[in-house]
Amino acid sequence: MLMASVAGQPALAQKSSTPKIKPQASVSEWDIGAPDTSTAPVRSSSVQATPARSSTSAPTPPASVQGLPPAAEDADPSSTAEPVVQPVPVREPIMNWSMADAQVLLKTIQGIKSEGLFAKDYQPEALKAAIAQGEGPALDQVASRSFAWLIEDLRDGRTPVPARVQWFAVDPDQDKMPTAAVMQQALDSHDVAGVVTTLAPTHPDYAVLKQALADTPEAQAARKSLIRVNMDRWRWLTRDLGEVYLITNVPEFQLRLTVRNRNIRTYKTVVGKPGRTATPQLAETVSAVVFNPTWTVPQSIVKGEGLGARVIGSPGWAKANGYKGIKNGDGTITVVQQPGKNNALGLMKIDMPNPHAIYLHDTPAKQYFNSEVRAFSHGCIRTERAVELGMTMAILGAQMPADQAADLSRAGVYQKVEMTRTFPVYITYMTMARSIDGELKKFADIYGRDTPVLASFAAPRQTKTTQRASEEPIIQLDNPL
């Protein structure tokens, strides 16, 4: 997720001065309340036991940026995964339905196209026939099944998990709002339509897509299909994103700092190159912000490109370029790049532990933020104005005074600020979304992830299974930056 490779000597000499940032006093005006000290849920799947791209504490440097590689780059054949439990179909509960509740359910299904779903998926004709026969076991079975399928799709998304390429975020909503409990609530309250409504995403950007779907003529079938699948991508996420969080849309190359679903600040990003180094879709929790981070250089550069031998053999050169090397008992060499403006991680890193070793960080290669298409990294997300972002997160996530955050960022030595508030990070992939300027836009499908989702929407609905996230192996990369 970084910059240039070592060839004779590391290409880490981009000129950059420590940014002069004034404390963001306005941050305190956002009034986000007392810190949430509860333990954040485990959001991303780690069903694979395959080693991550690298250790989070030992990131890896960049390869030379030569533009975008072919999107169809083959997966690493050396990557492995332990066998996973075969997903099994989810069994729907069967409850007693009154005629009135069943009729409301039928009407709700008939109008569900406004949510980007298809009425035919929920067997309205079978439900209509069961209603005509009156109350009894047949109506209970048909209505329960139709209701369960409907709320599963509204709560979790219609797209089968295998069609969600590189989707590793486990949505907790089916645990918070299990199907049986939702159905019981609807029947006890005799408010089937109202309960169904509570399951739709509440983020304003979902509402923008919903309105766009209504406004798009039927003749524009391709546009309507793209809107539907991106509405569904919002359903893949948890309904409650949190009070304060980071959310990035990979194809837009933008990161948003959000308070109560309102964008406070936005930052350009550089994301993974297509192929094995594409940035996965995750939902994680920030553990800390690191100012002036160190960087443990991977063996692909230490040994493969001769950096280790040069650091050990030329201590003066190593010191001048910010490297420290240790020769280990087994003959290997460990090289750590010290904090500084030329550090491969830049001047700030956001720790968000995950099995993919994906995180957000600064970069000394600021020139790449000037490109329109910014897919240059090895998976991690390089962030524009990263020190400013880190200071703001220290203020919001650790209740740190603005002056203290500014001082830490300028100290020039390693400084780690632990979060005291739950601070989620969502790495999403939306190809039709509201842009940072507020306009609904179509973004290039840089990783080709639209195709399987569109295909699933063109096919009959699949029965839900116990699978919660992608079972693709985590690719082992020595160089994830």
Buried (B, 14 or more C-beta within 10 A) or exposed (E): BBBBBBEEBBBBEBEBEEBEBEBBEEBEEBEBEEBBEEEBBBBBBBBBEBBBBBEBEBBBBBBEBEEEEEBEEEEEEEBEEEEEEEBEEBEBBBBEBEEEBBBBBBEBBEEBBEBBBBBEBBBBEBBBEBBEEEBEEBBBBBBBBBBBBBBBBBBBBBBBBBBBBBBBBBBBBBEEBBBEEBBBBBBEEEBBEEBBEBBBBEBEBBBBBBEBBEEBEEEEEEBBBBBBBBBBBBBBBBBEBBBBBBBBBBBBBBBBBBBEBEBBBBBBBBBBBBBBBBBBBBBBBBBBBBBBBBBBBBBBBBBBBBBBEBBBEBEEEBEEBBBBBEEEEEEEBBBBBBBBBBBBBBBBBBBBBBBBBBBBBBBBBBEBBEBEEBBBBBBBBBBBBBBBBBBBBBBBBBEBEBEBBBBBBBEEEEBBBEBEBBBBBBBBBBBBBBBBEEEBBBBEBBBEBBEBBBEBBEEEBBEBBEBBBBBBBBBBBBBBB
